[in-house]
Amino acid sequence: MNDSLTDAIASLSTSTIYNNTDSSSSNSTVSMSDFLKILSAEMSNPSIDDSDSSSGSSSSSSDYMTQLAQYESLNTVTEMNKTLTASVTVQQQQEALAMLGKKVTLTSSGSQITGKVDQVKFENGLATLVVNGTEYQLSSLNSVSEAD
């Protein structure tokens, strides 16, 4: 067995492809370097997948390019998801801060609560509103108006 294949497989022993951590600072995602190691190992050992070993090559170069393009597309979508999530979080925080001092109506456990937003709290980037001394999620908000 080729050493480059062994190295490529060993580098993936703790990898998870759908992890939301930054691949530049973590070994828990498959990086482009790891992917290229696997691809080159596969190209070096064309019969590794036990397909037609008599033909000498189980995949054409276009198959490899397709795999590379699919991997890059996955990376692009993952990065877009991170950017969109960060953007939505910032927008939600700004909307919550704009409600400070405003009169709001919220629904909690089936009942309507009305009061002034006294405070906005953030936990893990998510905003909550403090009304009448109780913390509420933004999803429970029904209406906002100027305070009396």
Phi, psi and chi 1 to 4 in degrees:
 res  aa     phi    psi   chi1   chi2   chi3   chi4
   1 MET       -  141.0 -171.4  167.9 -175.4      -
   2 ASN   -71.2  137.5 -170.5  -33.7      -      -
   3 ASP   -63.7  -34.5  -74.6  -24.4      -      -
   4 SER   -64.8  -34.4   62.9      -      -      -
   5 LEU   -67.3  -44.2  178.4   61.0      -      -
   6 THR   -60.7  -43.6  -54.7      -      -      -
   7 ASP   -63.3  -42.0  -67.4  -18.7      -      -
   8 ALA   -64.0  -42.9      -      -      -      -
   9 ILE   -67.9  -40.4  -67.7  171.2      -      -
  10 ALA   -62.8  -36.7      -      -      -      -
  11 SER   -68.5  -17.9   71.8      -      -      -
  12 LEU   -97.4    3.0  -66.6  174.9      -      -
  13 SER   -59.0  -28.1   62.3      -      -      -
  14 THR  -116.9   16.2   60.7      -      -      -
  15 SER   -84.8  147.7  -64.0      -      -      -
  16 THR  -134.1  119.9  -55.0      -      -      -
  17 ILE   -70.7  -30.9 -141.2  168.1      -      -
  18 TYR  -102.7   48.8  -62.1  106.8      -      -
  19 ASN   -99.9  138.8 -166.8  -27.8      -      -
  20 ASN   -89.5   19.5  -74.3  -27.0      -      -
  21 THR   -91.1  162.8   59.8      -      -      -
  22 ASP   -72.9  122.0 -178.4   13.8      -      -
  23 SER   -68.1  -20.6   62.3      -      -      -
  24 SER   -75.0  -20.7   63.2      -      -      -
  25 SER  -115.9    8.5   64.2      -      -      -
  26 SER  -140.5  146.8  173.4      -      -      -
  27 ASN   -97.8   13.1  -71.9  -28.4      -      -
  28 SER   -94.6    3.6   62.6      -      -      -
  29 THR  -121.3  160.1   59.5      -      -      -
  30 VAL   -85.5  113.2  177.6      -      -      -
  31 SER   -83.5  170.0   68.4      -      -      -
  32 MET   -61.3  -37.3 -179.6   58.8   85.2      -
  33 SER   -61.5  -46.2  175.0      -      -      -
  34 ASP   -60.3  -44.3  -68.3  -23.9      -      -
  35 PHE   -61.2  -43.9  177.8   77.2      -      -
  36 LEU   -66.4  -34.5  -68.8  173.3      -      -
  37 LYS   -62.0  -44.9  -76.0  179.0 -170.4  175.9
  38 ILE   -63.9  -45.1  -66.8  168.1      -      -
  39 LEU   -61.9  -43.4 -170.1   59.1      -      -
  40 SER   -69.1  -34.9   74.7      -      -      -
  41 ALA   -65.6  -39.6      -      -      -      -
  42 GLU   -65.2  -39.2 -174.7  177.9  -31.2      -
  43 MET   -68.8  -32.2  -68.5  172.1   77.9      -
  44 SER   -74.0  -25.7  -53.6      -      -      -
  45 ASN  -126.1   73.5  -60.6  -68.0      -      -
  46 PRO   -63.9  -21.5   18.4  -26.4      -      -
  47 SER   -97.7   15.3   63.6      -      -      -
  48 ILE   -63.5  -28.8 -165.7  162.4      -      -
  49 ASP   -89.0   12.5   64.6   -7.1      -      -
  50 ASP    59.7   22.9  -70.1  -27.4      -      -
  51 SER   -80.9 -164.9   60.1      -      -      -
  52 ASP   -53.4   92.4 -174.1   16.9      -      -
  53 SER   -75.7  -15.4   58.4      -      -      -
  54 SER   -75.6  -21.6   62.4      -      -      -
  55 SER   -79.6  -17.3   68.5      -      -      -
  56 GLY    85.8  -21.0      -      -      -      -
  57 SER  -145.8  124.3  176.8      -      -      -
  58 SER   -93.4  -15.3   60.8      -      -      -
  59 SER  -137.4  144.6  -61.9      -      -      -
  60 SER   -87.5  167.6   68.9      -      -      -
  61 SER   -63.0  -29.6   60.1      -      -      -
  62 SER   -68.1  -32.0   64.8      -      -      -
  63 ASP   -63.2  -41.6  -69.3  -20.4      -      -
  64 TYR   -65.7  -41.0  -64.8  122.6      -      -
  65 MET   -66.1  -36.1  -67.6  -51.5  -65.5      -
  66 THR   -63.3  -43.7  -60.2      -      -      -
  67 GLN   -61.6  -43.2  -69.3  173.9    4.7      -
  68 LEU   -62.8  -43.6 -177.4   60.2      -      -
  69 ALA   -64.2  -40.3      -      -      -      -
  70 GLN   -64.9  -40.8  -71.7  173.2  -19.2      -
  71 TYR   -63.8  -44.8 -179.8   80.0      -      -
  72 GLU   -64.9  -36.7 -168.9   53.9   38.3      -
  73 SER   -63.6  -41.9  -67.0      -      -      -
  74 LEU   -61.1  -43.9  175.5   63.8      -      -
  75 ASN   -60.9  -43.0  -86.0  -15.0      -      -
  76 THR   -63.7  -45.3  -58.4      -      -      -
  77 VAL   -63.7  -40.3  168.8      -      -      -
  78 THR   -62.2  -44.1  -59.2      -      -      -
  79 GLU   -66.5  -38.9  -72.1  -56.4  -45.8      -
  80 MET   -63.2  -39.0  -74.1  173.9   52.4      -
  81 ASN   -62.7  -43.5 -177.4   38.1      -      -
  82 LYS   -62.3  -43.7  -71.7  177.7 -172.9  176.6
  83 THR   -64.7  -44.1  -57.6      -      -      -
  84 LEU   -64.3  -42.6 -178.6   60.7      -      -
  85 THR   -61.0  -44.5  -60.7      -      -      -
  86 ALA   -63.9  -40.4      -      -      -      -
  87 SER   -64.9  -44.5  177.3      -      -      -
  88 VAL   -64.2  -39.1  167.5      -      -      -
  89 THR   -62.7  -45.5  -60.2      -      -      -
  90 VAL   -63.3  -42.6  168.1      -      -      -
  91 GLN   -62.5  -42.7 -178.0  179.6    4.8      -
  92 GLN   -63.5  -40.9 -178.9 -142.0   34.5      -
  93 GLN   -62.7  -43.1  -69.1  172.1  -10.8      -
  94 GLN   -64.2  -40.8  -69.4  172.9  -21.3      -
  95 GLU   -64.3  -40.6  -71.4  173.6   -1.8      -
  96 ALA   -65.4  -43.3      -      -      -      -
  97 LEU   -63.8  -33.1  -72.7  170.2      -      -
  98 ALA   -68.0  -16.0      -      -      -      -
  99 MET   -87.8   -6.8  -70.5 -177.0 -140.8      -
 100 LEU   -55.4  128.8  -86.8  171.1      -      -
 101 GLY    81.5   -4.7      -      -      -      -
 102 LYS   -89.0  156.9  -55.7  -99.3  176.4  136.1
 103 LYS   -85.4  129.0  179.6 -178.9  174.1 -174.6
 104 VAL  -127.6  155.9  -64.2      -      -      -
 105 THR  -120.3  129.1  -56.6      -      -      -
 106 LEU  -125.5  158.2  -53.8  140.9      -      -
 107 THR  -113.0  124.5  -58.2      -      -      -
 108 SER  -137.8  124.0  177.8      -      -      -
 109 SER    51.9   38.6  -57.2      -      -      -
 110 GLY    84.0   -6.0      -      -      -      -
 111 SER  -112.1  154.8   60.7      -      -      -
 112 GLN   -90.1  132.4  -63.1  -85.7  -19.3      -
 113 ILE  -119.6  130.7  -68.0   95.0      -      -
 114 THR  -122.6  137.7  -59.1      -      -      -
 115 GLY   178.8  179.0      -      -      -      -
 116 LYS   -90.7  141.5 -174.4  177.4   92.7  173.6
 117 VAL   -76.2  109.9  177.0      -      -      -
 118 ASP   -87.2  -28.7  -59.3  -43.7      -      -
 119 GLN  -157.2  152.2 -172.8  178.4   15.8      -
 120 VAL  -120.0  128.5  175.1      -      -      -
 121 LYS  -113.9  151.5  -68.8 -175.0  175.9 -178.4
 122 PHE  -125.9  131.5  -60.7   99.3      -      -
 123 GLU  -137.0  121.2 -173.6  173.7  -34.6      -
 124 ASN    54.8   34.4  -63.0  -34.4      -      -
 125 GLY    85.1  -10.8      -      -      -      -
 126 LEU   -92.5  135.0  -61.7  176.2      -      -
 127 ALA   -91.9  144.0      -      -      -      -
 128 THR  -130.6  153.7   56.6      -      -      -
 129 LEU  -105.1  137.0  -55.3  174.4      -      -
 130 VAL  -103.9  114.7  177.3      -      -      -
 131 VAL  -127.2  127.2  177.7      -      -      -
 132 ASN    53.5   36.1  -57.8  -30.7      -      -
 133 GLY    80.2    2.2      -      -      -      -
 134 THR  -117.0  142.2  -54.7      -      -      -
 135 GLU   -90.1  133.0 -150.7  171.1  -44.6      -
 136 TYR  -130.5  146.5  -60.5   95.2      -      -
 137 GLN   -77.2  152.7  -66.5 -178.0   -9.5      -
 138 LEU   -61.4  -26.8  -76.9  177.0      -      -
 139 SER   -66.2  -16.8   60.7      -      -      -
 140 SER   -89.1    0.4   63.4      -      -      -
 141 LEU   -73.6  131.8 -175.6   67.3      -      -
 142 ASN  -106.9  -44.2  -67.8  -25.9      -      -
 143 SER  -152.6  158.6   67.6      -      -      -
 144 VAL  -134.2  136.1  179.8      -      -      -
 145 SER  -146.5  169.3   61.6      -      -      -
 146 GLU   -66.4  144.3  -68.1  -62.0  -36.9      -
 147 ALA   -67.7  150.5      -      -      -      -
 148 ASP   -66.6      -  -62.5  -32.3      -      -
